Amino acid sequence: MPGMPAATSRASKIPHPPAEAIELATVMRTVGDPLRLAIVRMLADGSERSCNDMQEELGLPASTGSYHLRLLREAGVTRTRAEGTQRLISLRRDDLDRRFPGLLDVLTRAA
């Protein structure tokens, strides 16, 4: 769009479900995978992490990391923000806490 910073216009192209459309069954099915649960726990401190950093830390190829991050985003668990060529991932804590109070606390509790 004219007059919009490039990062903003790119970020708007990354689809996220609206908060009211996030379904508990979908969230639970998605975080039921141990790798995706590990990603949620990595993001539990509230900071944004780049896709590349997360993939390196987990020892994943880019295609595998992208697949799991896409599933988390489509389920409404994470938010992806474009900044230049990087993609920054964060938990949708406010949305999830509003929809399912206490769920993230249970999921991110140390085992």
C-alpha positions in Angstrom: 0.0 0.0 0.0 1.3 3.5 -0.8 2.6 5.3 2.2 2.9 2.2 4.4 6.3 1.0 5.6 7.4 -2.1 3.7 7.6 -4.2 6.9 4.0 -3.4 7.8 2.6 -4.2 4.4 4.5 -7.5 4.4 3.4 -8.4 7.9 -0.2 -8.0 6.9 0.3 -10.8 4.3 1.0 -13.3 7.1 -2.4 -14.7 7.9 -3.4 -15.3 11.5 -6.8 -16.4 12.8 -8.8 -13.8 14.7 -8.7 -14.4 18.5 -12.4 -15.3 18.6 -11.8 -18.1 16.0 -9.1 -19.9 18.0 -10.5 -23.3 19.1 -9.3 -25.3 22.1 -9.3 -28.6 20.3 -7.1 -27.2 17.5 -4.7 -25.6 20.0 -4.4 -28.9 22.0 -3.9 -31.0 18.9 -1.2 -28.6 17.7 0.7 -28.4 20.9 0.3 -32.1 21.5 3.4 -32.6 19.3 6.5 -32.6 21.5 8.5 -30.4 19.1 5.7 -27.8 18.9 5.3 -27.9 22.7 9.1 -27.2 22.9 8.6 -24.2 20.7 5.8 -22.9 22.9 8.0 -23.3 25.9 10.9 -21.4 24.2 8.5 -18.5 23.6 7.0 -18.5 27.1 9.3 -15.8 28.4 7.4 -13.3 26.2 10.2 -12.4 23.8 10.2 -12.6 20.1 12.5 -15.1 18.5 13.6 -15.4 14.9 12.7 -18.5 12.9 16.4 -19.0 12.2 17.4 -18.8 15.9 14.7 -21.2 16.9 15.5 -23.7 14.2 19.2 -23.6 15.1 18.5 -24.1 18.8 16.2 -27.0 18.1 18.6 -28.5 15.5 15.9 -28.5 12.8 16.3 -28.0 9.0 14.5 -24.8 7.8 11.7 -26.8 6.0 10.9 -28.7 9.2 11.0 -25.6 11.4 8.8 -23.6 8.9 6.3 -26.5 8.9 5.9 -26.6 12.7 5.9 -22.8 13.0 3.2 -22.5 10.4 1.0 -25.0 12.2 1.4 -23.1 15.5 0.5 -19.8 13.7 -2.5 -21.3 11.9 -3.8 -22.7 15.2 -3.6 -19.3 16.8 -0.9 -20.1 19.2 1.8 -17.9 17.8 2.1 -14.6 15.9 4.6 -14.1 13.1 5.9 -10.7 12.3 8.0 -9.8 9.3 10.9 -7.5 9.8 12.9 -7.2 6.6 13.8 -10.7 5.6 13.4 -12.1 9.1 10.3 -13.6 10.6 9.9 -13.0 14.3 7.7 -15.4 16.3 5.9 -14.7 19.6 3.2 -16.4 21.6 -0.3 -14.9 21.4 -0.4 -14.9 25.2 -3.1 -12.2 25.6 -5.4 -13.8 23.0 -4.9 -17.3 24.5 -5.3 -16.2 28.1 -8.5 -14.4 27.2 -9.9 -17.4 25.4 -8.6 -20.2 27.6 -7.5 -18.7 31.0 -4.5 -20.6 32.5 -3.9 -22.8 29.5 -0.4 -21.4 28.6 0.6 -21.6 32.3 -0.1 -25.3 32.2 1.6 -25.9 28.9 4.7 -23.9 29.8 5.1 -25.3 33.4 8.4 -27.2 33.8 7.8 -30.9 33.5 
